[in-house]
Amino acid sequence: MEMSLPKYDYEEPRPSRVPLINLAARLVTFASLAITMVVLQTNRATVTTIKGDKFRLTYGNYFHTYKYMFYVSTVGIVYTALQVPFAAFYVIVKRRVFNSDTLLRIEFYCDKFVTLLLGAGVGAAFGATRDLKEYTLNKESSSMHYFDMNFIAATFILLGCLGSTISSIFSSWAFPKGE
């Protein structure tokens, strides 16, 4: 005697794209912050003063804004590097590594903190670069190229901030549900 199972009109739920989008946002954040750090580290210019003295501009010499942007990018890239394996696990296994309310709260608040730091770095970088470029005396000098490269670094930290914002939104969605 053969038993037959009852037939149900049940469809498998469509898999959510949220974990995949979250992973993509974290990878975009990581890559753009890495590019920001490379641009800042490699961007140099030799500038001659009115008196004829020469000095070298780097991200850490004279402008605290670029130092701040570099350190904020470092914090963001370290945090994102810690989060990428968890996001990848969530995409592959379809569940979180840790399903604890405490860890979801930590992720929630850390995402917000890193996003705000990156946003402050974006504002500082664009504002300082625009002002410094405007008041450069010699518009054809290597310092103009230096500031143009810092605009590029600021654009990439902006992209990292947007990726971090997307991740922050997803951690907000997971927070109240305990997902």
N, C-alpha and C positions, 0 to 999 in steps of 0.2 A: 504494500500500500504506500503510495507516494503522497507526501504532504505538499500542498501548494501554499505558497505565501500569498496573503491578500495583496491586491494591487491598490496602490494609493496614487492619487493625483498630486504628487509632490515633486517640485522642481528644486534642484540644488540652487541655493542662493548664489547670485553672481558674486564673484570675489571682489572685495573692496579694493579700490586703487589707492586708498589712503596710505597704506604702508609703502607702496612703491613710490608715490609722490614724495613722501617724507624722506625716504632714502635718497631720492634724486636731489631733493632740496639740501640735504646734508652733504652730499657729494659736491654739489655746486658751491656750497659755502666753503668746503674744504679747499677745493681747487682755486677759487677766486682769492681766498685769503693767502694761499701759498703763492699765487702770482703777485699779490700785493707785497708780500715779504721779499720776493725775488727782485721786483722792480725797485723797492726801497733800498735793498742792499747793493744793487748794482748801479744805481743812479748817483753819479758824481759829476761835479763841475769845478773847474778852476776859475776863480773870479779874481780880477784885478781891481783894486780899490782906486779911488781918485788920486791917492798919494803914490800909487804904483806898487803897493804891497799885494802879494798874491796869497790867496788862501783857498782851501779846498772845501767845497760844500758836499756833505753827505747827510743822510737822514738824521744822524745823531749829533752833528757838530753844533749848529747854531739855533736851530728851530725846534723848540720843544714839541710843537704840533706833530712833526713827522716822527719824532721819538714815540709820542703817545700813539700815533697811528700804528707804528710797528709793534709796540707792546700789546695793544688791543688786538691786533691781528694774531699775535702769538697766543694770547689767551683764547681767542676764538678758534684757532686751528687745533689747539690741544683739546679743548672741550669737544669740538666736532669729531676729532679723531677718536675720542672715547665713545662717542655716540654712534658712529657709523656701524660698528659690528652689531650693536643692539638693533639698529634699524634694519640691517641686512638679515639678521635672524628673524625679525618680525615678518619680513617679506617672504622668506623661505618657508618657515614653519607655520606661519599664520597665527602666531600668538607671541606675546611678549616674553622675554627671558625671565623677568621678575614681574609678578603680578601683585605687587605690594602697594598699598596706598601711600606708604611713606616714600617709596622710590618714585612713584608717579609724581608726588609732590616735589621731590628733589629735582626731577627732570623738568617739571613745570616751572619752578622758580629759577633754575639755572638757565633754561632757555630764555626766559624773560631778561635775566641779568646780562647774558651774553649779547642778546639782541640790542639791548639799550647801550651797552658798551660800544658795540660796532656802530650804532647810529650816532653816538657822540663822536666817534672817530671819523665818520663820514663828514659830519658837519664841520668839525675842526679842520679836516684836510682840505675840503673845498673852500672854506672861508679863508684859511691862511694862504693857500696857494693863489687864490684870486687876488687877495690884497697884496701879497708879496710880488706877484707878477705885475700888478698895476704900478707899483712904485719902483720897479727896476729901472735904473737910468738908461742903460744901454740895451735897447730892445733887440739887438742882433747878437747879443753875447751868449756864452755858453750857459749863463744862469737862466736864460729864457728856456733853453732846452731842458735844463734841470727842473724847472717848474712845470713844463709840459709833461715830463715824465711823472711828476708827482700828481698831475691831473689824472694820468692813466692809473696810477696806484689808487687814487681816491675813487675812481670809477669801479675798480675791482673790489675795493672794500665795500662800496655801495651794493654791488652784486652779492657779495657775501652777506651783507646785512639783510638783503631781500630774501635770500635762501634761509637765513636764520629766522626771519620773520615767519616764513611758511612753516618751518619746523615748530616754531613757537605756537602757531595757531593749532597745529595738529596735537601738540602736547596739551593744549587747552581743551581740545575736544576729548581727549582720553582722560583727563583729570576728573571731571565729575562722574563719568560713567564707571570709573575703576577698571577700564579696559586695559 
